Amino acid sequence: MKTIWKLTYEVIYEGIPRNGEQTKKYKSFAEAKKDIREIISQIYLSPYIKAIRTEGVHKAYRTAMADFLDNYISRTDFLNIDESIPSDDPDDYEFERNPMIVNDAGVSVDDDDWCDDDEEIDELDDFEIYIAKDSLSFEYYYKGRPHLNTDMVVMDDENKEYCFEFYVDRAPKNKLRELQMTLTPLQYWGTSSYPMLILRTLENSQEPLDQQQIISRIENAYDTKIERKAIGRNITLLKDLGYDIQHNGDGYFIPKKAPSLEQDDFQSIVESIKMNETLDDERKRDLIDKLFEMQ
């Protein structure tokens, strides 16, 4: 079996969907990630990233969070870099204050003696962010209230389904207002699997099947489409390999062999014959010998 990746997404500009829900398929995981990067780069976060940098006084933490968001939106390689993910805990960052300020008289004084405590505390109530390798949740509470929630941070598991959602109240005409994306890995049977699928289909059928019936059963059982001309070609290949595939007016079929006794069934019958009191020893031996001939 092979794997393809299906991207389902919908983009909205100024509240109007752009071409509705769209679907793309990719032959490689790397190709899918590259396309996702191009779509993400269209979302509108610049003014909110700038606000995070300039509001409040906890500059080390705010700079780290702003840099992360900026990189996530703009860097084409960011989905592959685990070590670029910063801590989202403000306590992990040193809080530095200016040691001296100047009062109204032009005299430098220690800020502990001059500043109001409220001015020195960054409440960090303008945004909320949670960052992990497999999760990003961000919301800014003023100026458009953008919301971003995704597990497309580091995409390193090719067998995982990834989701992305973004929403912002206001955005320029050329920027996204809303974006929904889902990347799903899909397994499918390649053309090299056609002989096996046809053989399985005929073996499991109790009646002959024409080409269209074979196509329908393969599609229903294996979610795989196969062209009509491939049926005859692969049946010929199977015959050349020694498989007994026959054809009559109703279609193709594999002759059914008479069922053989399983070893447990055989042993049970033998024991039953031995314990049967209505049979003499000679008759028992005769029946058991015939059973052995059937094996």
PLY file of the C-alpha trace (Angstrom):
ply
format ascii 1.0
element vertex 295
property float x
property float y
property float z
element edge 294
property int vertex1
property int vertex2
end_header
0.00 0.00 0.00
1.04 3.58 -0.63
0.30 6.81 1.25
-0.91 10.13 -0.05
-1.72 13.23 1.99
-4.99 15.07 1.53
-5.25 18.75 2.52
-8.77 20.05 3.04
-8.97 23.79 3.61
-11.17 26.87 3.35
-10.00 30.48 3.30
-12.19 33.54 3.92
-11.42 37.14 2.96
-13.64 39.92 4.38
-16.17 37.33 5.50
-16.54 35.87 1.98
-15.35 32.28 1.34
-12.78 32.04 -1.45
-13.86 29.15 -3.74
-15.43 27.28 -0.82
-13.81 24.22 0.70
-10.88 23.01 -1.38
-8.94 19.76 -1.47
-5.40 19.01 -2.59
-3.53 15.72 -2.62
0.23 15.24 -2.29
2.52 12.34 -3.07
4.98 13.31 -0.32
4.72 14.65 3.22
7.36 17.28 2.45
5.32 18.60 -0.47
2.24 18.92 1.74
4.15 20.81 4.45
5.59 23.23 1.88
2.13 24.09 0.59
0.82 24.54 4.13
3.63 27.03 4.83
2.55 29.12 1.85
-1.06 29.17 3.04
-0.14 30.06 6.64
2.00 32.98 5.44
-1.15 34.76 4.30
-2.70 35.14 7.75
-2.77 38.54 9.41
-0.83 38.77 12.69
1.68 41.59 12.16
-0.03 44.33 14.25
-0.68 41.89 17.10
2.92 40.70 17.12
4.01 44.35 17.23
1.61 45.07 20.11
2.97 42.16 22.12
6.47 43.61 21.77
5.53 47.17 22.76
2.89 46.74 25.46
3.82 45.90 29.04
7.24 45.87 30.65
8.18 42.18 30.71
10.32 42.65 27.61
12.23 39.34 27.65
9.09 37.23 27.72
7.18 39.42 25.28
10.07 39.46 22.82
10.36 35.65 22.92
6.62 35.19 22.29
6.58 37.80 19.51
9.62 36.25 17.84
8.04 32.81 17.98
4.80 33.96 16.36
6.68 35.95 13.74
8.85 32.92 12.88
5.86 30.58 12.82
4.08 32.75 10.28
7.02 33.71 8.07
9.77 31.06 8.22
9.43 28.34 5.60
11.45 25.84 7.66
9.74 26.41 10.97
7.60 23.28 10.90
10.77 21.20 11.09
12.53 22.89 14.00
11.73 21.46 17.42
14.48 23.38 19.22
13.04 26.74 18.09
10.08 26.42 20.44
10.47 28.71 23.46
8.98 28.27 26.92
5.57 29.90 27.25
6.00 30.42 31.03
6.80 34.07 31.92
8.60 32.90 35.06
11.27 31.30 32.87
12.37 34.73 31.66
14.38 37.27 33.65
12.43 40.43 34.36
14.76 43.40 34.08
13.90 46.93 35.21
15.83 50.10 34.48
17.98 50.57 37.61
17.82 54.38 37.53
15.26 56.90 36.28
15.20 60.65 36.19
12.71 62.62 38.35
11.11 65.96 37.54
14.08 67.78 39.01
16.43 65.98 36.60
17.98 63.89 39.34
18.67 60.17 38.82
17.01 58.10 41.49
16.55 54.40 42.13
13.30 53.19 40.57
12.34 51.37 43.78
12.01 54.78 45.42
10.32 56.50 42.50
8.04 54.24 40.45
4.61 53.12 41.40
4.55 49.35 41.80
1.61 49.12 39.37
3.77 50.59 36.63
6.41 47.91 37.13
4.11 44.89 36.92
3.22 43.40 33.54
-0.18 41.77 34.02
0.16 40.00 30.64
-3.58 40.25 30.19
-3.52 41.46 26.57
-2.72 38.01 25.11
-2.61 34.35 26.00
-0.38 31.76 24.41
0.36 28.08 24.92
3.21 26.47 22.96
4.29 22.85 22.71
5.82 20.70 19.99
2.40 19.36 19.04
0.19 22.31 19.97
-0.12 26.06 19.59
-2.94 28.12 21.05
-2.84 31.92 20.78
-5.40 34.63 21.41
-5.03 38.41 21.54
-7.77 40.21 23.46
-7.75 43.66 21.82
-7.67 45.18 18.32
-9.35 42.42 16.38
-9.11 39.54 18.84
-7.26 37.04 16.61
-7.50 33.39 17.58
-5.08 30.70 16.38
-5.24 27.06 17.40
-3.29 24.27 15.74
-1.13 21.19 16.13
0.87 22.17 13.04
3.90 23.33 15.01
6.50 20.64 14.38
5.12 18.27 11.77
7.30 15.17 12.01
4.75 12.33 12.11
3.67 11.36 8.60
0.86 9.15 9.89
-0.87 11.81 12.00
-3.83 14.00 11.05
-3.02 17.70 11.53
-5.50 20.55 12.03
-5.23 24.33 11.85
-7.77 27.07 12.59
-7.38 30.84 12.52
-9.83 33.69 12.94
-9.49 37.47 13.21
-12.22 40.12 13.39
-10.55 42.60 11.06
-7.94 42.23 8.33
-6.88 44.04 5.12
-8.49 42.89 1.89
-5.50 40.81 0.80
-5.14 39.02 4.13
-7.04 36.09 5.53
-9.90 36.60 7.95
-10.47 32.90 8.56
-8.57 29.75 7.73
-9.43 26.11 8.40
-7.06 23.31 7.37
-6.85 19.57 7.89
-4.02 17.38 6.58
-4.92 13.69 6.50
-2.72 10.72 5.49
-4.54 8.28 3.23
-3.40 4.78 2.35
-4.29 3.42 -1.05
-3.50 0.43 -3.22
-1.13 1.21 -6.07
-1.28 -0.39 -9.54
1.20 -3.06 -8.46
-1.46 -4.33 -6.04
-4.11 -4.87 -8.74
-3.35 -8.59 -9.32
-3.67 -9.32 -5.60
-6.93 -7.34 -5.30
-8.45 -9.11 -8.31
-7.35 -12.52 -6.99
-8.83 -11.81 -3.54
-12.09 -10.64 -5.10
-12.49 -13.77 -7.21
-11.51 -16.09 -4.34
-14.11 -14.49 -2.04
-16.92 -14.61 -4.58
-19.46 -17.44 -4.65
-20.42 -16.74 -8.27
-18.68 -15.64 -11.49
-18.02 -11.90 -11.82
-17.84 -9.78 -14.96
-15.31 -6.94 -15.21
-17.66 -4.24 -13.92
-18.60 -6.38 -10.91
-14.92 -6.92 -10.13
-14.33 -3.15 -10.35
-17.28 -2.40 -8.03
-16.27 -4.98 -5.43
-12.67 -3.73 -5.34
-13.84 -0.14 -4.94
-16.24 -1.06 -2.13
-13.83 -3.35 -0.28
-10.57 -1.46 -0.74
-11.64 2.11 -1.59
-9.60 1.86 -4.78
-10.64 2.65 -8.34
-9.34 0.43 -11.12
-9.86 0.87 -14.86
-11.73 -1.75 -16.86
-8.79 -2.39 -19.21
-6.61 -3.24 -16.19
-8.90 -6.15 -15.23
-8.28 -8.26 -18.33
-4.58 -7.45 -18.40
-4.05 -8.50 -14.77
-6.19 -11.63 -15.09
-3.96 -12.71 -17.99
-0.94 -12.07 -15.75
-2.44 -14.20 -12.98
-3.13 -17.04 -15.39
0.46 -16.88 -16.63
1.57 -17.22 -13.02
-0.41 -20.45 -12.69
-3.66 -19.33 -11.04
-6.70 -21.29 -12.19
-8.99 -18.45 -13.30
-11.74 -19.55 -15.65
-14.40 -17.70 -17.63
-17.93 -18.51 -18.71
-20.94 -16.54 -19.92
-21.43 -15.00 -16.46
-17.86 -13.85 -15.89
-14.57 -14.86 -14.29
-14.30 -17.35 -11.44
-11.90 -19.61 -9.58
-13.18 -23.21 -9.29
-13.93 -24.11 -5.71
-12.10 -27.10 -4.27
-13.89 -29.64 -2.14
-13.42 -28.69 1.49
-10.89 -30.76 3.39
-11.19 -31.79 6.99
-9.23 -29.79 9.51
-6.98 -31.88 11.75
-9.16 -31.28 14.83
-12.30 -32.30 12.92
-10.58 -35.42 11.59
-9.44 -36.49 15.05
-12.90 -35.95 16.53
-14.52 -38.18 13.88
-11.93 -40.91 14.41
-12.55 -40.87 18.18
-16.32 -41.00 17.62
-15.95 -44.06 15.41
-13.75 -45.83 17.95
-16.30 -45.25 20.73
-19.34 -46.26 18.67
-20.67 -49.46 20.29
-22.94 -50.34 17.36
-19.97 -50.99 15.07
-17.68 -54.00 15.23
-13.90 -53.58 15.14
-13.60 -54.51 11.45
-16.18 -51.88 10.43
-14.44 -49.28 12.57
-11.07 -50.01 10.91
-12.68 -49.79 7.48
-14.24 -46.38 8.19
-11.04 -45.00 9.69
-9.01 -46.17 6.70
-11.40 -44.36 4.36
-11.04 -41.19 6.41
-7.24 -41.39 6.06
-7.66 -41.73 2.30
-9.67 -38.48 2.25
-6.89 -36.54 3.96
0 1
1 2
2 3
3 4
4 5
5 6
6 7
7 8
8 9
9 10
10 11
11 12
12 13
13 14
14 15
15 16
16 17
17 18
18 19
19 20
20 21
21 22
22 23
23 24
24 25
25 26
26 27
27 28
28 29
29 30
30 31
31 32
32 33
33 34
34 35
35 36
36 37
37 38
38 39
39 40
40 41
41 42
42 43
43 44
44 45
45 46
46 47
47 48
48 49
49 50
50 51
51 52
52 53
53 54
54 55
55 56
56 57
57 58
58 59
59 60
60 61
61 62
62 63
63 64
64 65
65 66
66 67
67 68
68 69
69 70
70 71
71 72
72 73
73 74
74 75
75 76
76 77
77 78
78 79
79 80
80 81
81 82
82 83
83 84
84 85
85 86
86 87
87 88
88 89
89 90
90 91
91 92
92 93
93 94
94 95
95 96
96 97
97 98
98 99
99 100
100 101
101 102
102 103
103 104
104 105
105 106
106 107
107 108
108 109
109 110
110 111
111 112
112 113
113 114
114 115
115 116
116 117
117 118
118 119
119 120
120 121
121 122
122 123
123 124
124 125
125 126
126 127
127 128
128 129
129 130
130 131
131 132
132 133
133 134
134 135
135 136
136 137
137 138
138 139
139 140
140 141
141 142
142 143
143 144
144 145
145 146
146 147
147 148
148 149
149 150
150 151
151 152
152 153
153 154
154 155
155 156
156 157
157 158
158 159
159 160
160 161
161 162
162 163
163 164
164 165
165 166
166 167
167 168
168 169
169 170
170 171
171 172
172 173
173 174
174 175
175 176
176 177
177 178
178 179
179 180
180 181
181 182
182 183
183 184
184 185
185 186
186 187
187 188
188 189
189 190
190 191
191 192
192 193
193 194
194 195
195 196
196 197
197 198
198 199
199 200
200 201
201 202
202 203
203 204
204 205
205 206
206 207
207 208
208 209
209 210
210 211
211 212
212 213
213 214
214 215
215 216
216 217
217 218
218 219
219 220
220 221
221 222
222 223
223 224
224 225
225 226
226 227
227 228
228 229
229 230
230 231
231 232
232 233
233 234
234 235
235 236
236 237
237 238
238 239
239 240
240 241
241 242
242 243
243 244
244 245
245 246
246 247
247 248
248 249
249 250
250 251
251 252
252 253
253 254
254 255
255 256
256 257
257 258
258 259
259 260
260 261
261 262
262 263
263 264
264 265
265 266
266 267
267 268
268 269
269 270
270 271
271 272
272 273
273 274
274 275
275 276
276 277
277 278
278 279
279 280
280 281
281 282
282 283
283 284
284 285
285 286
286 287
287 288
288 289
289 290
290 291
291 292
292 293
293 294
